[in-house]
Amino acid sequence: MKASAFLYPWDVVGDPDAAGRIAELGVEQVTLASAYHSTRALTPRHPGRRIVTAEHAAVLYPPDPGRWEGRVLRPYRQTWVAGEDPYAEAAGILADAGLQVHSWVVLAHNSRLGAEHPDTSVVNAYGDRYPWAPCIAQPAVRAYLVDLAAEAAARPGASGTELESCGWYGFAHLHAHDKVSGVALGDAAQYLMSLCFCADCRAGYAGVDLDPDELRAGVRRALEPVWAGTGSAEQGWAGVEKLLGAGLADASLRWRVQVARGLQEAAVAAVRDAAPEPGFQVLLHADPAPYRTGANVGTDPAHILSTADGVVLPCTGGDAAREAVLGPYAGLSGVVAANFNVVTGMGGSPSTLARDAAHAASLGAGELRLYHAGLASGPDLSAVGDALSAIRGG
C-alpha cells in the first residue's frame, strides 16, 4: 500500500535531517500543508525550536497578488516560519530526498476570516455565529474557497493535492480553550447545532420548500431536552430524524447536500484547471455520511468519486468504525486512502498500525495516510517504520 505522511513546512525548514528521517520510515509521499488553520504545534525533533504557534489560518506560500487584488475575502500570509515561501522550500527538500509531494489544503475552517468578516460565518438556530466556520452557501465565501483551492493546491513541485474541509463546517471544532463538554452532544445534536441560518441559507431553505422559521423553531424545540439533561445522545441520521422529524430533517439535508456538492465540484474543477499537468491527483478528506460536518466533510460516496480522484477517510479506531467508513466505498472506482492517527498522545495507535492497515485493505483501502509525522514522538515514528516494513514484507 502506498503510504503518505502529513507534515507542516515548519517540520522541514531549518532541520537538515527531517527529509531523510521521513524517507527512512518507508513512505513514498508527503502530504505537505500549503493552507492551514490556526494551531499550536510541537516540533519534538527540530534543532532550532520546540513550539510553533500559527496564530491564524494562513497560506504558507506567497499568494498571487493578481488573483486577490481588490477582493475583500483573500488569504492571510503566515509570519511564523522564516522565508518567503516555506512551502516551496520544504517541498524542494522533500523531493530531493526522493519523496513525492502532495499539497494539503484546509478550506472552510478559518477563525480569522470569521473574526474580521463576521457576516461570512455560520449562524446557528440561536443566532450564535461560529467564526471558525465560513458559510459555504454564501457566494462570496464559495468564490474565495474555490480560488484558494486552486492556488494552494497547484503549488510548484506538487503532483497532487488533498482538500480538507471542502464542505460544511459547524459546531464540532476544538476552539481555543474549549468549554463545551458540560452537556453531551451526540452527532444528531451536532448536526442540529451546525445548521446555518444566515440570510443565504434561509433563502436556500425556502428554495427547497422549507420554511426557515419553522426549521429554526424545530431545531430549538428538538434541543431543549438536551440542554435540560433529559435528552439522550442520539446518533446517526435516524437520530436526527427522531429529534427534528423526518420532514424537516430531510429538507434541510437536501439543501446542504446541494450546496456542498456545488462547492466540491467547483473546487475540484478549479484545481484541475490550475494544475501543471493532466495527471494531477485531487483527493478530498471525506466521510460517507452526507450530514456530517468538519474536516472530513459529509459526502455521497458515488458522487464524490465521480467528482474527485478519490477520498481520504478517517480510519483510527476499532474494526467497526473502519467498516462503517470504508464500507460505503466498496466496489466504487477511485483512490480510497485510509487515514490513521499515529500520535499516541493524540489518541493514535502506531503499535497496531500494521494490523489496522491490513484490515483497512481488506475493506478496499488502497493507500495509507499517516497523521502526523511532524507531531509524533520518536517511539511512535519507530513503530510506524516497523509497521510499514511489516506491511511490505520487509
C-alpha positions as CSV (number, residue, x, y, z in Angstrom):
1,M,0.0,0.0,0.0
2,K,1.3,3.4,-0.9
3,A,1.8,5.5,2.3
4,S,2.0,9.2,2.8
5,A,2.8,11.1,5.9
6,F,1.4,14.5,6.8
7,L,3.8,17.3,7.5
8,Y,3.9,21.1,8.1
9,P,6.6,23.1,6.3
10,W,8.0,24.1,9.7
11,D,8.8,20.5,10.4
12,V,11.2,20.6,7.5
13,V,12.5,24.1,7.1
14,G,15.6,24.5,9.2
15,D,16.0,20.8,10.0
16,P,18.6,19.2,7.7
17,D,17.6,15.7,9.0
18,A,13.9,15.9,8.5
19,A,13.5,14.7,5.0
20,G,15.9,11.8,5.5
21,R,14.1,10.8,8.6
22,I,10.7,10.8,6.8
23,A,12.1,8.8,3.9
24,E,13.5,6.2,6.2
25,L,10.0,5.5,7.5
26,G,9.2,3.8,4.2
27,V,6.7,6.3,3.0
28,E,6.7,7.2,-0.7
29,Q,4.9,10.5,-0.3
30,V,4.4,13.5,2.0
31,T,1.2,15.5,2.2
32,L,2.5,19.0,3.0
33,A,0.4,21.8,4.3
34,S,0.1,24.8,2.0
35,A,-3.0,26.4,3.6
36,Y,-3.8,25.6,7.2
37,H,-5.9,26.8,10.1
38,S,-4.6,28.2,13.4
39,T,-2.8,25.8,15.7
40,R,-0.1,25.4,18.3
41,A,2.2,22.6,17.3
42,L,5.1,20.7,19.0
43,T,8.3,20.1,16.9
44,P,10.0,17.5,19.1
45,R,13.0,16.9,16.8
46,H,13.6,20.3,15.2
47,P,17.1,21.6,16.1
48,G,16.0,25.2,16.4
49,R,12.5,25.2,18.0
50,R,10.0,23.2,20.0
51,I,6.8,25.1,19.6
52,V,5.2,26.7,16.5
53,T,2.2,29.0,17.2
54,A,0.3,29.6,14.0
55,E,-1.8,32.4,15.2
56,H,-4.4,32.3,12.4
57,A,-5.4,30.5,9.3
58,A,-2.9,31.3,6.6
59,V,-1.2,30.2,3.4
60,L,2.4,29.0,3.7
61,Y,3.4,30.5,0.3
62,P,3.2,34.0,-1.2
63,P,-0.4,34.4,-2.6
64,D,-0.7,35.7,-6.2
65,P,-1.5,39.5,-6.0
66,G,-3.2,39.4,-9.4
67,R,-5.7,36.8,-8.2
68,W,-6.6,38.6,-5.0
69,E,-6.2,42.3,-5.8
70,G,-9.3,44.3,-4.8
71,R,-11.1,41.4,-3.2
72,V,-12.5,41.6,0.4
73,L,-12.0,37.9,1.1
74,R,-8.5,36.9,0.5
75,P,-5.9,34.5,2.1
76,Y,-3.8,35.7,5.0
77,R,0.0,35.2,4.9
78,Q,1.8,33.4,7.6
79,T,4.6,35.0,9.7
80,W,5.8,32.2,11.9
81,V,8.1,30.4,9.5
82,A,11.2,32.2,8.2
83,G,11.4,32.7,4.4
84,E,9.4,34.0,1.5
85,D,7.9,30.6,0.6
86,P,8.3,27.9,3.3
87,Y,6.0,25.5,1.4
88,A,8.2,25.6,-1.7
89,E,11.4,25.3,0.4
90,A,10.1,22.3,2.3
91,A,8.7,20.7,-0.9
92,G,12.1,21.0,-2.6
93,I,13.9,19.4,0.3
94,L,11.5,16.5,0.4
95,A,11.7,16.0,-3.3
96,D,15.5,15.9,-3.1
97,A,15.1,13.1,-0.6
98,G,13.1,11.1,-3.2
99,L,9.7,11.8,-1.8
100,Q,6.6,12.7,-3.9
101,V,4.9,15.8,-2.5
102,H,1.1,16.5,-2.5
103,S,-0.3,19.7,-1.1
104,W,-2.6,19.7,1.9
105,V,-5.2,22.5,1.7
106,V,-7.6,23.4,4.5
107,L,-10.6,25.3,3.2
108,A,-13.8,26.1,5.2
109,H,-12.1,26.4,8.6
110,N,-10.8,29.9,9.2
111,S,-11.4,31.8,12.5
112,R,-9.6,35.0,11.4
113,L,-11.9,35.2,8.4
114,G,-14.9,35.0,10.7
115,A,-13.4,37.5,13.2
116,E,-12.7,40.1,10.5
117,H,-15.8,39.4,8.4
118,P,-18.4,38.1,10.8
119,D,-21.2,38.1,8.2
120,T,-19.4,35.2,6.5
121,S,-19.8,32.8,9.4
122,V,-22.3,30.0,10.0
123,V,-25.1,31.2,12.3
124,N,-26.9,28.6,14.4
125,A,-30.6,28.4,15.4
126,Y,-29.9,30.6,18.4
127,G,-28.3,33.4,16.5
128,D,-24.8,32.5,17.6
129,R,-22.0,32.9,15.0
130,Y,-19.2,30.3,14.5
131,P,-16.3,32.5,13.4
132,W,-14.2,29.4,12.6
133,A,-16.8,28.1,10.1
134,P,-17.4,30.1,6.9
135,C,-20.8,29.5,5.4
136,I,-20.3,27.8,2.1
137,A,-23.7,28.8,0.9
138,Q,-22.6,32.5,0.6
139,P,-21.5,33.3,-3.0
140,A,-18.5,35.4,-1.8
141,V,-17.3,32.6,0.5
142,R,-17.7,30.0,-2.2
143,A,-15.8,32.1,-4.7
144,Y,-13.0,32.7,-2.1
145,L,-12.7,29.0,-1.3
146,V,-12.7,27.9,-4.9
147,D,-9.9,30.3,-5.8
148,L,-8.0,29.3,-2.6
149,A,-8.3,25.6,-3.5
150,A,-6.9,26.3,-7.0
151,E,-4.0,28.4,-5.8
152,A,-3.0,26.4,-2.7
153,A,-3.3,23.0,-4.3
154,A,-1.3,23.6,-7.5
155,R,1.9,24.7,-5.9
156,P,5.2,24.2,-7.8
157,G,6.5,20.7,-7.2
158,A,3.2,19.2,-6.1
159,S,1.9,16.2,-8.1
160,G,-1.4,16.1,-6.3
161,T,-3.5,17.6,-3.5
162,E,-5.7,16.7,-0.6
163,L,-8.6,19.2,0.1
164,E,-9.7,19.2,3.8
165,S,-13.0,20.7,5.0
166,C,-14.2,21.2,1.4
167,G,-17.8,21.3,2.5
168,W,-19.8,22.3,5.6
169,Y,-18.1,23.2,8.8
170,G,-20.2,23.6,12.0
171,F,-20.3,23.2,15.8
172,A,-17.7,20.5,16.2
173,H,-14.4,22.3,16.4
174,L,-11.7,22.3,19.1
175,H,-11.8,26.1,19.6
176,A,-9.3,27.8,21.9
177,H,-9.8,26.7,25.5
178,D,-13.0,24.8,24.5
179,K,-15.5,24.5,27.4
180,V,-18.4,22.8,25.7
181,S,-18.3,19.3,27.2
182,G,-20.7,20.0,30.1
183,V,-23.6,18.6,28.0
184,A,-23.0,15.5,25.9
185,L,-24.0,16.0,22.3
186,G,-24.5,13.0,20.1
187,D,-23.8,13.5,16.4
188,A,-27.5,14.1,15.8
189,A,-27.4,17.2,18.1
190,Q,-24.1,18.2,16.5
191,Y,-25.9,18.3,13.2
192,L,-28.7,20.5,14.6
193,M,-26.2,22.8,16.1
194,S,-24.4,23.1,12.8
195,L,-27.4,24.1,10.7
196,C,-26.9,27.6,9.4
197,F,-29.5,30.4,9.4
198,C,-27.6,33.2,7.7
199,A,-29.6,35.1,5.0
200,D,-28.3,32.9,2.2
201,C,-29.2,29.7,4.0
202,R,-32.6,31.0,4.9
203,A,-33.2,31.7,1.3
204,G,-31.9,28.3,0.3
205,Y,-34.2,26.5,2.7
206,A,-37.1,28.4,1.2
207,G,-35.9,27.2,-2.2
208,V,-36.5,23.6,-1.2
209,D,-40.0,24.4,0.2
210,L,-38.7,24.6,3.8
211,D,-39.8,27.5,6.0
212,P,-36.6,28.7,7.7
213,D,-38.5,29.9,10.7
214,E,-40.2,26.6,11.1
215,L,-36.9,24.8,10.8
216,R,-35.3,27.2,13.4
217,A,-38.1,26.7,15.8
218,G,-37.9,22.9,15.2
219,V,-34.2,22.8,16.0
220,R,-34.6,24.8,19.2
221,R,-37.5,22.6,20.3
222,A,-35.6,19.4,19.5
223,L,-32.6,20.5,21.5
224,E,-34.5,21.5,24.7
225,P,-34.3,18.1,26.2
226,V,-30.6,18.0,25.5
227,W,-30.0,21.3,27.4
228,A,-32.2,20.1,30.2
229,G,-30.2,16.9,30.6
230,T,-33.1,14.6,29.8
231,G,-32.4,14.0,26.2
232,S,-30.4,11.1,25.0
233,A,-27.2,11.5,22.9
234,E,-28.9,10.4,19.6
235,Q,-26.6,9.1,16.9
236,G,-26.8,8.8,13.2
237,W,-29.2,10.1,10.7
238,A,-32.0,8.2,12.4
239,G,-31.2,10.2,15.5
240,V,-31.5,13.5,13.5
241,E,-34.9,12.4,12.2
242,K,-36.0,11.4,15.7
243,L,-35.1,14.8,17.2
244,L,-36.2,17.0,14.3
245,G,-38.8,15.0,12.5
246,A,-38.2,13.3,9.1
247,G,-39.7,16.1,7.0
248,L,-37.7,18.9,8.4
249,A,-34.5,16.8,8.6
250,D,-34.7,15.6,5.0
251,A,-35.4,19.0,3.6
252,S,-32.6,20.6,5.5
253,L,-30.1,18.0,4.3
254,R,-31.3,18.3,0.7
255,W,-30.3,22.0,0.7
256,R,-27.0,21.3,2.4
257,V,-26.0,18.5,0.1
258,Q,-26.8,20.7,-2.9
259,V,-24.5,23.4,-1.6
260,A,-21.7,21.1,-0.6
261,R,-21.7,19.3,-3.9
262,G,-21.6,22.6,-5.7
263,L,-18.5,23.7,-3.8
264,Q,-16.8,20.4,-4.2
265,E,-17.4,20.2,-8.0
266,A,-16.2,23.8,-8.4
267,A,-13.1,23.4,-6.3
268,V,-12.0,20.2,-8.0
269,A,-12.6,21.7,-11.4
270,A,-10.6,24.8,-10.4
271,V,-7.7,22.7,-9.1
272,R,-7.6,20.7,-12.3
273,D,-7.6,23.9,-14.4
274,A,-4.7,25.3,-12.4
275,A,-2.7,22.0,-12.3
276,P,0.6,21.9,-14.1
277,E,-0.2,18.6,-15.8
278,P,-3.2,16.4,-16.5
279,G,-2.3,13.6,-14.0
280,F,-2.5,15.9,-11.0
281,Q,-4.4,13.9,-8.4
282,V,-7.2,15.5,-6.4
283,L,-8.5,13.8,-3.2
284,L,-11.0,15.0,-0.6
285,H,-10.9,14.3,3.1
286,A,-14.4,12.9,3.5
287,D,-17.0,10.9,5.5
288,P,-19.6,8.7,3.8
289,A,-22.5,10.2,5.9
290,P,-23.7,13.3,4.0
291,Y,-24.9,15.1,7.1
292,R,-21.5,15.1,8.8
293,T,-19.6,18.4,9.1
294,G,-15.9,19.2,9.9
295,A,-12.5,18.4,8.4
296,N,-13.8,15.2,6.9
297,V,-16.9,16.5,5.1
298,G,-20.0,14.5,4.6
299,T,-20.3,13.2,1.1
300,D,-22.2,10.7,-1.0
301,P,-19.6,8.1,-1.9
302,A,-20.7,7.6,-5.5
303,H,-20.9,11.4,-6.2
304,I,-17.6,12.3,-4.7
305,L,-15.7,9.6,-6.5
306,S,-17.3,10.8,-9.8
307,T,-16.1,14.3,-9.0
308,A,-12.6,13.8,-7.4
309,D,-10.0,11.2,-8.0
310,G,-10.5,9.7,-4.5
311,V,-11.0,10.2,-0.8
312,V,-9.0,10.2,2.4
313,L,-11.1,8.6,5.2
314,P,-10.7,8.7,9.0
315,C,-9.8,5.1,10.0
316,T,-8.4,5.4,13.5
317,G,-10.4,3.3,16.0
318,G,-11.8,-0.2,16.1
319,D,-12.8,-2.5,13.3
320,A,-16.4,-1.4,13.4
321,A,-15.5,2.2,12.9
322,R,-13.4,1.4,9.9
323,E,-16.1,-0.8,8.5
324,A,-18.6,2.0,8.8
325,V,-16.4,4.5,7.0
326,L,-14.9,2.2,4.3
327,G,-17.9,0.0,3.6
328,P,-19.9,2.5,1.5
329,Y,-17.0,2.9,-0.9
330,A,-16.8,-0.9,-1.7
331,G,-16.9,-1.6,-5.4
332,L,-16.6,2.1,-6.4
333,S,-13.8,3.3,-8.7
334,G,-11.3,5.7,-7.3
335,V,-8.5,6.1,-4.7
336,V,-9.5,5.2,-1.2
337,A,-6.9,6.2,1.4
338,A,-7.2,5.1,5.0
339,N,-6.1,7.8,7.3
340,F,-4.6,6.7,10.6
341,N,-3.6,8.8,13.6
342,V,-0.1,7.6,14.6
343,V,0.5,10.0,17.5
344,T,-0.1,8.1,20.7
345,G,-0.6,11.2,22.8
346,M,-3.4,12.3,20.4
347,G,-5.3,9.1,20.5
348,G,-3.4,7.2,17.8
349,S,-2.2,3.6,17.9
350,P,1.0,3.2,15.9
351,S,1.7,-0.1,17.6
352,T,-1.3,-1.6,15.8
353,L,-0.8,0.1,12.5
354,A,0.2,-3.0,10.6
355,R,-2.8,-4.9,11.7
356,D,-5.2,-2.0,11.3
357,A,-3.9,-1.2,7.8
358,A,-4.4,-4.8,6.8
359,H,-8.0,-4.6,8.0
360,A,-8.5,-1.4,6.0
361,A,-7.0,-3.0,2.9
362,S,-9.4,-6.0,3.3
363,L,-12.2,-3.4,3.2
364,G,-11.0,-1.8,0.0
365,A,-8.5,0.8,1.0
366,G,-5.6,1.0,-1.4
367,E,-3.4,3.7,0.3
368,L,-2.4,4.9,3.7
369,R,-2.2,8.3,5.3
370,L,-0.3,8.8,8.5
371,Y,-1.2,11.7,10.8
372,H,1.2,13.3,11.7
373,A,5.0,12.6,11.2
374,G,6.0,16.0,12.5
375,L,4.0,15.7,15.7
376,A,4.8,12.1,16.5
377,S,7.3,11.1,19.2
378,G,10.5,9.1,18.4
379,P,9.0,5.8,19.6
380,D,5.8,6.5,17.6
381,L,7.9,7.0,14.4
382,S,9.8,3.8,15.1
383,A,6.6,1.9,15.4
384,V,5.4,3.4,12.1
385,G,8.6,2.4,10.4
386,D,8.3,-1.2,11.8
387,A,4.6,-1.3,10.7
388,L,5.4,-0.1,7.1
389,S,8.2,-2.7,6.9
390,A,5.9,-5.4,8.0
391,I,3.2,-4.3,5.5
392,R,5.7,-4.6,2.7
393,G,7.0,-7.9,4.0
394,G,10.4,-6.4,4.9
